[in-house]
Amino acid sequence: MNNTDVIGLDHLAVYFPDQYLDLTDLAAARNIDAKKYLVGIGIHNAAVAMPSEDVVVLAANAGLKVLQEAGVSPEDVGMLVIGTESAVDKSKPTAAHVHDLLGISTSCRTYDIVHACAGATYGVLAALDWLHNPKNKYALVIASDIARYGKESLGEPTQGAGAVAMLLSRNPRLLSLEELSTYSRQVWDFWKPLDKIYPIVDGLYSTQCYIDAANSCFGALEKINGNSAFIYHTPYPKLVQQVHARIAVMIDEKIDWKQHFVAKVERSCRFSARIGNIYTGSLWLSLASQLEFSLSETTDPTKLKEDLDGCYLFSYGSGCGAALLRGEFRDTWAEMADQLKVEQALSARRRISIEEYEKSIIDYENMSLNDSCPDPTSGQFKLAAIESEKRVYTRIGV
């Protein structure tokens, strides 16, 4: 196979709000033992978006970052897909706004995909198909979401916000990708009626649907390579432990799944524990976590292929749909992964108080965008105003 026949991720970049809620503060405010959050679901912090940061802003910041770091001109992007379940319009695609903010050529296929948390993964699969045409250069797929739940609701500790931008090409520098299996079934585990501002969730049923989908996707394989990294959609890390306990048995009935989890899965869960659930981006945030910590915890990046023989990527979207992909690390993976620097961005965030967090809930419920809202300090775009029902976005400092 020629290098030009290999298709996958050339680079990816992560963006999230620069403020977060510590779940020990939330537990104290709700009179709940903090271990229920920190251990029971595995989340320690939840990223909280400002009123001036909607999914367009998150996506544009992630998209700009991935293009700049990859050294790719917006003019070379021929396909832009946004996977989101937090869109700000029922007709106009999020991708239309992002296309404009990034200065991408008008000769570009631009659209959104909605399928709960699997939307961006289906965008990646569409991009892989599109790139088989040798005339096409780069596809940009961005997962962008803000997971919100009402005050004192069961879902409240699993909130989060962020975007992951993925630049796909032939002969990629980071990771080759191929689809292995897929799964679809109509279920009512999580949904968002058009007249509701918060989702309706059947948590226990959703967990079972996730497990059923994972069993089906991995069960379709003749053999599972146990020396691979196993990267899962991670709404919260504890769920990944529950699922991998079942998948590990498919590798070897005698396997110590806990030991295998630590060796092949745990690194991928670390960022989700500090950002929270970001819906369509959760799988791809887990990939970024795996890459960044694999790089920082090895003394010789060239030996990654000995420690990890590629990776499996399992995507799940409520409703429900799932897909299992296979990734192979490219020889230049470390050069690209070294630009992620998610840990650095996490360390620079500001911890907000319960009062600030609950004010953000009121702002969201009232759709409030006021002049007192500060500009994000880490991004380059913001929602500046809503005029005549039109959302106005600007470049910060321009």
Secondary structure as UniProt FT lines:
FT   HELIX           3..5
FT   STRAND          7..15
FT   STRAND          19..22
FT   HELIX           23..29
FT   TURN            30..31
FT   HELIX           35..38
FT   TURN            39..41
FT   STRAND          45..47
FT   TURN            51..52
FT   HELIX           55..70
FT   HELIX           74..76
FT   STRAND          77..83
FT   HELIX           94..102
FT   STRAND          109..113
FT   HELIX           116..118
FT   HELIX           119..130
FT   TURN            131..132
FT   TURN            134..135
FT   STRAND          138..147
FT   TURN            151..152
FT   TURN            154..155
FT   HELIX           156..158
FT   STRAND          160..170
FT   STRAND          175..184
FT   STRAND          190..191
FT   TURN            194..195
FT   STRAND          200..201
FT   HELIX           203..219
FT   TURN            226..227
FT   STRAND          229..232
FT   HELIX           237..251
FT   TURN            253..254
FT   HELIX           257..264
FT   HELIX           266..269
FT   HELIX           270..275
FT   HELIX           279..281
FT   HELIX           282..296
FT   HELIX           301..303
FT   HELIX           304..307
FT   STRAND          311..317
FT   TURN            318..320
FT   STRAND          321..329
FT   TURN            331..332
FT   HELIX           333..337
FT   TURN            338..339
FT   HELIX           342..347
FT   STRAND          350..351
FT   HELIX           354..365
FT   TURN            366..367
FT   TURN            371..372
FT   STRAND          381..387
FT   TURN            388..389
FT   STRAND          390..395
FT   TURN            396..397
//
